[in-house]
Amino acid sequence: MLTDFHPIAKVSVGQILGLVEAIDEVGGVADVATISQEVEMDVDRLGPILDAAEFLGLLMVHEGDVRITDLSRKLLSANVRERKAILREIIDDIPDFRMITDMGRKAGRPLTRKEIIEALSVHVGSHRAADLFKALVYWGRYVELLRYDSQSEELTLRTPSK
Amino acid sequence: MVDRPLLQVKDVAKSFFENAKEFKVLDLVRFDLTERDFVCVVGPSGSGKSTLLRIIVGLEKPTSGEVFFEGEPIRADNPQVAMVFQSFALFPWLTVEKNVELGLEAKGTLPEERRKIARKFIDAVGLTGFEDAFPRELSGGMKQRVGIARALAIEPLLLCMDEPFSSLDPLTAQNLRDEILQLWTNPDLPPKAVLMVTHAIEEAVYMADRVIVLSSRPGRMIAELEIDLPRPRNRKEPEFYGWVDEIYSLIV
């Protein structure tokens, strides 16, 4: 079961970075209730963002306390371009994502949405494949490793700028 | 003429009339903006702050008073002034890149050059990778980044922002505030001055060098405060909260 992309599938980069910034501002460590109060978001909405940040290695959750990591600090002091480069390394290593980029390299041609969803369906079931595809495109575009044309529904690999 | 203000708002008042009755929304607002100013206008709802911004960019005429930009009366088609909207105002049928190119098209910039400039500002707001995406494929924060890239692409002297974060969730908003401040510290990028309208006092103190406080109905200037806190600012520090409390007590 390749479901490892799941934690970051439903949240945006901005939310994750906003959360890390907020915890940094209260001293780098806080319990979930405090964070929820600080950022004025209820725990139900905050949960998936916390999970995503933890999954990316930006937070450590231990006995109810959430702590930012060295990687977070590096990210917070980086500019927009450096942030992308840091997250690129992480995203590129996630097996779900790797599966798509390997497929693209092997095919040596643009991949269609249909064939990617078929490949994903084998692992996560067809009902989740479309959402997973959307998330892979979102993160792949953000870290500049994928290019997707939603009109032709074709996905190509991309070399990041600079 | 180095010291001439970029923008002069002179005793601006605005009334609306209904059944021969006058409703005054703004009264005697007066302030200047010079280069490197980041100014926030705060006020409760009903303080006429969005109306003020519309008057400043020339979209609406004041009932009395005047607005000068670089010493000339303001015109709505002034390419030196750009606007970022609360609702993003993107065209859903255009890609990110085409949305950003819009203002340049209006300026008559040639296609090849348009593309180059659009890409530069798309990159500056962290959207490289999304050039060919349509607005529906973007998160709220990214949509507003397109709005910002489009405004910056015309290389304005003055950037006006009308509640630019209020359609975003709190985390996305905070992240975008920080990125805008990061852009603002880059002297190679436009604009020369920023004027932002917000109802959020904390946001104003976090971002601005100067905060203009309006009262409600009609919006009158009740204070103009220099926020001399060092950057980056921490919203948890007592000095920060001192400013927030002071403005809060002025409005309530």
Contacts between the chains, C-beta under 8 A, distances in Angstrom:
chain1	res1	chain2	res2	distance
A	12	B	139	3.8
A	12	B	140	7.9
A	12	B	141	6.1
A	12	B	142	7.3
A	12	B	172	6.5
A	13	B	139	7.9
A	13	B	141	8.0
A	14	B	139	6.5
A	14	B	141	3.6
A	14	B	142	7.3
A	14	B	168	7.9
A	14	B	171	7.0
A	14	B	172	4.1
A	14	B	175	4.4
A	14	B	176	6.4
A	15	B	139	7.9
A	15	B	141	7.7
A	15	B	169	6.7
A	15	B	171	4.5
A	15	B	172	5.5
A	15	B	175	7.4
A	16	B	171	7.9
A	17	B	171	8.0
A	17	B	175	4.4
A	18	B	170	7.2
A	18	B	171	3.1
A	18	B	172	5.7
A	18	B	173	7.2
A	18	B	174	4.4
A	18	B	175	3.9
A	19	B	171	5.3
A	21	B	174	5.8
A	21	B	175	6.4
A	21	B	178	6.3
A	22	B	171	6.9
A	22	B	174	6.4
A	25	B	234	5.9
A	25	B	235	6.2
A	25	B	236	5.8
A	26	B	236	6.1
A	27	B	236	7.9
A	39	B	170	5.0
A	39	B	171	5.8
A	39	B	174	7.6
A	40	B	170	5.0
A	41	B	169	6.8
A	41	B	170	5.7
A	41	B	171	6.7
A	45	B	169	7.7
A	49	B	171	6.6
A	79	B	182	6.5
A	80	B	124	7.5
A	80	B	125	7.4
A	80	B	126	4.0
A	80	B	179	6.4
A	80	B	182	7.1
A	81	B	123	7.6
A	81	B	126	7.8
A	83	B	126	7.5
A	84	B	126	7.0
A	84	B	128	7.8
A	84	B	129	7.9
A	137	B	137	7.6
A	138	B	137	7.6
A	138	B	139	7.9
A	140	B	129	7.8
A	141	B	129	4.0
A	141	B	130	5.2
A	141	B	133	6.5
A	142	B	129	5.6
A	142	B	130	7.5
A	143	B	129	7.0
A	144	B	128	6.0
A	144	B	129	4.3
A	146	B	129	7.9
A	147	B	129	7.8
A	147	B	132	6.9
A	148	B	132	7.5
A	148	B	133	7.6
A	149	B	132	5.8
A	150	B	132	8.0
A	150	B	133	7.1
A	150	B	134	6.2
A	150	B	137	6.1
A	158	B	129	7.4
A	161	B	123	7.2
A	161	B	128	5.8
